[in-house]
Amino acid sequence: VLSMAPNTRQSLVTGSFAAACALQWLQRGVLTVKAEAVSGRYVSKDFLTLRYHGRDSERFGSATGHPLEVCHTAPATCMDLRLWECRNSPEDMHVAYTSYAHLGFSRSGSMRNPPYESVGGSRLLLARNIPSAQGFVQGSSQLVLWSGCNASCEDCTNGTGRFVLLQQLPKCIATAPGGFFGIMYNDNLGQLNTHENCWDSLESFDLETEKHVRVQLLLKYCAFGSVAVVSCALVTLLVWYHCHLKRRREQRRRGLLGVGTGSGAPLPRTIGKATIEEHFPVTHSQEGNQCVVCLLNIEEHDGCRRLQCGHEFHADCIIEWWTHEPRAGLECPICKHKQRLRGEDSEDLQETGDASNNAAAQGHSEAEAIVREAI
């Protein structure tokens, strides 16, 4: 080459580069070929669906009719293959084979049971050229699945390659490495479903399953957390309500209902018996009204007290009504009219005599609270 003329040398280099590019393009075209018919053969309309379920038993652990149910319902990488069709299998599909043949002569010593698995992405051929120890079997209608063929499947057509005989369909094969390979017939009339639970790859199924498990776990944790939060809230509310009732009960016993404790605020005025007697002296009624406290009529000889609203009560009944618990104001038991007391707006309205009366009223209140609790 070095002794050639420069023009000749340049033409040779350019031609070599063009030939290399053409060869690379041709090789790339061969690699991208998906399916083609064997030369001189008729491709059938019906087909076989090849299903590879992998070697992970967790994918088909729920199957009961092992292994036949695995090949029908378990997740798998699938492909359809017609008679005399040459096609690449998916990268993660490992086709089962039981023997090896050369030019139609099978090697009886190479029969494998359980069968082996071919490499992923192998070139496949579905044919009727049955190899045997004496050569091809003539006139047989039995199907043969070849694997490991070349790009045109010419070697498998001539009887060279790995193969498995399909004596009956559907077929479910447990391979030596622990995988499952299923073969199902489809008449292409739309009546048979041979693509149930088929995936682009088993890896995509595993990722989707893992995602589904994570979502289910998250939902379970969220539900548990929601129940825990609601339960804690209810328990807290019940404890608070119990403490509130207990505090109110103690306040009733002490006669301090509605008054804050420990805050340093002065206690409000409490109206005692002396103040009531001063503002509502005992009189006698001639109207024969009924005392709504004791539900008895007020007789002429009975002492009564007339309120500012005009309603009358037995003298002792209204005293008991107004002093059974501490009060800062007086209201009519019937019409709820507020009774006004002299000097009500001044700050010093507490009478000295009211203290003893208040003590008696508080004692009466405690007794009444104890009776209510006992009931």
URWO-V66113 format. One record per residue. RES is the residue in one small letter. PHI is phi in degrees with one decimal (999 if undefined). D_FIRST is the distance of its C-alpha to the first C-alpha in Angstrom with 2 decimals. Layout:
BEGIN
res	phi	d_first
RES	PHI	D_FIRST
RES	PHI	D_FIRST
END
This chain:
BEGIN
res	phi	d_first
v	999	0.00
l	-67.7	3.76
s	-82.9	5.43
m	-77.0	5.43
a	-69.4	8.69
p	-57.1	9.68
n	-65.4	11.47
t	-66.0	8.99
r	-62.7	6.62
q	-64.8	10.11
s	-64.3	11.25
l	-67.0	8.74
v	-64.8	9.74
t	-64.0	13.27
g	-65.7	13.43
s	-65.3	12.45
f	-64.5	15.09
a	-65.5	17.56
a	-66.4	17.25
a	-64.7	17.89
c	-63.4	20.84
a	-64.0	22.20
l	-64.2	22.10
q	-63.4	23.88
w	-64.1	26.40
l	-64.7	27.10
q	-62.9	27.68
r	-63.2	29.95
g	-64.7	31.84
v	-66.5	32.45
l	-67.4	33.84
t	-91.0	36.17
v	-68.3	37.63
k	-92.4	41.31
a	-153.8	42.87
e	-156.2	42.23
a	-83.8	44.04
v	-67.7	42.87
s	-58.4	41.83
g	80.8	44.89
r	-117.5	47.32
y	-99.0	50.12
v	-86.9	50.34
s	-75.1	53.93
k	-84.5	55.95
d	-74.1	57.66
f	-153.8	55.63
l	-107.8	55.76
t	-100.7	55.74
l	-93.8	54.00
r	-126.1	55.53
y	-111.9	54.24
h	-101.9	56.81
g	79.3	54.98
r	-113.8	56.40
d	-88.5	58.72
s	-67.3	62.24
e	-65.9	63.64
r	-70.8	62.21
f	-126.8	64.34
g	-70.4	67.13
s	-85.3	69.75
a	-71.0	69.13
t	-99.9	72.10
g	-86.1	70.89
h	-73.9	68.13
p	-97.9	65.45
l	-60.7	66.03
e	-65.8	67.28
v	-59.5	64.23
c	-74.1	61.95
h	-98.1	64.19
t	-121.4	65.03
a	-70.0	63.02
p	-61.5	60.12
a	-154.3	56.81
t	-89.0	53.27
c	-119.7	53.46
m	-155.0	51.35
d	-101.8	52.31
l	-136.5	50.66
r	-97.2	51.54
l	-63.4	51.40
w	62.5	47.91
e	-105.9	46.43
c	-101.4	43.17
r	-152.8	43.27
n	-81.5	42.29
s	-84.0	45.16
p	-59.6	45.84
e	-62.8	44.21
d	-102.0	47.55
m	-101.2	48.66
h	-114.0	48.56
v	-80.3	49.43
a	-76.4	51.61
y	-144.2	50.62
t	-109.6	52.66
s	-157.2	50.40
y	-130.6	46.98
a	-129.6	46.21
h	-133.7	43.47
l	54.6	43.40
g	88.5	47.03
f	-101.6	48.31
s	-85.2	49.71
r	-95.0	50.00
s	-62.5	53.72
g	-74.8	53.30
s	-100.4	51.22
m	-66.0	54.08
r	-117.5	54.72
n	-144.4	58.06
p	-72.6	57.92
p	-71.3	54.48
y	-87.8	51.35
e	-122.0	49.43
s	-78.5	45.90
v	-73.5	43.61
g	-67.6	44.07
g	75.2	42.16
s	-71.2	41.82
r	-81.8	41.11
l	-116.6	44.43
l	-146.7	45.72
l	-103.6	49.35
a	-142.7	49.87
r	-120.1	52.41
n	-82.9	50.32
i	-80.9	52.51
p	-81.5	50.87
s	-151.1	53.12
a	-68.7	53.11
q	-101.4	53.37
g	111.8	50.75
f	-62.9	51.22
v	-87.5	54.85
q	-83.2	55.55
g	72.0	57.77
s	-88.2	58.01
s	-102.4	58.56
q	-74.1	57.79
l	-89.6	55.14
v	-129.7	52.20
l	-105.4	50.27
w	-96.5	46.71
s	-138.1	44.64
g	75.5	41.14
c	-78.5	39.69
n	-80.5	36.12
a	-59.8	35.39
s	-96.7	36.84
c	60.0	39.48
e	-66.8	38.47
d	-65.7	38.82
c	-68.0	42.30
t	-62.6	43.27
n	-86.9	42.47
g	92.8	44.57
t	-119.9	42.12
g	147.9	42.82
r	-88.4	45.71
f	-149.9	48.86
v	-140.0	52.53
l	-82.1	55.21
l	-103.1	57.39
q	-78.5	60.73
q	-148.6	62.86
l	-130.6	62.51
p	-71.3	62.84
k	-129.6	61.20
c	-127.7	61.07
i	-116.0	59.07
a	-94.2	59.43
t	-86.9	56.19
a	-62.4	55.87
p	-71.7	54.43
g	101.8	57.53
g	-93.1	56.28
f	-129.0	57.81
f	-129.4	56.06
g	-112.5	58.08
i	-131.0	57.58
m	-127.9	59.95
y	-90.0	60.38
n	-132.9	60.66
d	-80.3	61.86
n	63.3	60.53
l	-105.8	64.02
g	83.8	64.72
q	-93.6	67.38
l	-111.8	65.45
n	-111.3	64.05
t	-105.4	61.26
h	-114.6	59.76
e	-65.8	62.58
n	59.1	61.50
c	-88.3	57.78
w	-129.1	55.48
d	-61.5	51.92
s	-157.0	51.47
l	-67.8	53.85
e	-65.3	52.85
s	-64.7	54.18
f	-64.5	57.40
d	-62.5	57.78
l	-66.3	57.32
e	-65.9	59.85
t	-64.3	62.27
e	-62.8	62.00
k	-63.8	62.63
h	-63.2	65.64
v	-64.6	67.02
r	-64.2	66.75
v	-64.6	68.55
q	-62.5	71.27
l	-66.2	71.70
l	-63.9	71.96
l	-62.9	74.56
k	-64.9	76.49
y	-65.0	76.56
c	-64.2	77.60
a	-63.6	80.40
f	-63.8	81.57
g	-64.0	81.48
s	-63.8	83.44
v	-63.3	86.07
a	-64.2	86.33
v	-64.8	86.77
v	-63.3	89.39
s	-64.1	91.21
c	-62.1	91.30
a	-64.2	92.59
l	-65.5	95.33
v	-63.3	96.37
t	-61.8	96.49
l	-63.8	98.58
l	-65.4	100.98
v	-63.7	101.40
w	-62.9	102.05
y	-66.2	104.56
h	-62.9	106.32
c	-64.5	106.61
h	-63.9	107.84
l	-64.1	110.57
k	-64.3	111.54
r	-65.7	111.83
r	-64.8	113.93
r	-64.5	116.16
e	-65.5	116.74
q	-66.1	117.52
r	-64.6	120.06
r	-63.8	121.71
r	-89.7	121.99
g	73.0	123.03
l	-121.0	120.05
l	-62.0	118.21
g	85.4	116.08
v	-112.0	116.59
g	-69.3	113.71
t	-114.3	114.29
g	76.4	113.23
s	-93.4	112.34
g	82.3	115.41
a	-77.7	116.55
p	-67.5	120.34
l	-71.3	121.64
p	-71.3	122.94
r	-65.3	126.65
t	-118.5	128.13
i	-81.6	131.25
g	-104.3	133.96
k	-64.9	137.18
a	-64.0	139.38
t	-64.8	137.45
i	-65.9	137.70
e	-64.9	141.45
e	-70.0	141.95
h	-86.5	140.22
f	-131.0	141.29
p	-68.3	144.85
v	-77.0	146.54
t	-134.3	148.62
h	-122.8	150.17
s	-106.6	149.01
q	-114.1	151.26
e	-91.9	148.53
g	69.8	147.71
n	-71.0	143.91
q	-98.6	141.56
c	-82.1	139.65
v	-76.1	136.02
v	-78.6	135.35
c	-102.5	137.82
l	63.2	138.33
l	-113.6	142.14
n	-71.8	144.61
i	-91.0	146.02
e	-79.2	149.78
e	-66.1	152.36
h	-86.2	153.13
d	-81.7	149.43
g	-73.2	147.97
c	-136.9	145.00
r	-127.2	142.71
r	-100.3	141.91
l	-83.1	138.46
q	-68.2	137.77
c	-86.8	136.43
g	99.1	139.77
h	-79.5	138.70
e	-115.3	141.00
f	-143.8	140.31
h	-56.5	142.35
a	-58.7	142.66
d	-75.8	141.10
c	-64.9	138.45
i	-71.3	136.87
i	-63.6	137.00
e	-62.6	135.12
w	-64.0	132.61
w	-84.7	131.77
t	-114.0	131.79
h	-70.6	130.02
e	-149.5	126.88
p	-59.5	126.44
r	-134.0	126.50
a	-102.0	125.99
g	-150.6	127.48
l	-116.7	129.96
e	-130.2	129.47
c	-70.1	131.79
p	-63.2	130.82
i	-93.7	131.58
c	-103.0	130.26
k	62.8	128.06
h	-71.3	129.93
k	-75.0	129.30
q	-89.1	132.55
r	-88.9	133.02
l	-112.4	134.56
r	-68.8	136.39
g	67.4	134.34
e	-69.0	131.10
d	-88.2	129.04
s	-77.8	130.26
e	-82.0	128.34
d	-102.3	131.24
l	-110.2	132.16
q	-80.4	132.11
e	-92.5	135.63
t	-65.8	136.75
g	-69.8	138.39
d	-71.5	135.20
a	-60.0	133.60
s	-65.4	135.86
n	-65.6	135.45
n	-64.5	131.68
a	-60.5	131.76
a	-64.1	133.76
a	-64.2	131.37
q	-66.8	128.40
g	-62.2	130.16
h	-63.3	130.82
s	-65.3	127.14
e	-62.3	125.96
a	-62.4	128.32
e	-64.7	127.14
a	-64.1	123.43
i	-65.2	124.16
v	-62.8	125.96
r	-62.2	123.04
e	-66.4	120.58
a	-64.7	122.84
i	-67.1	122.98
END
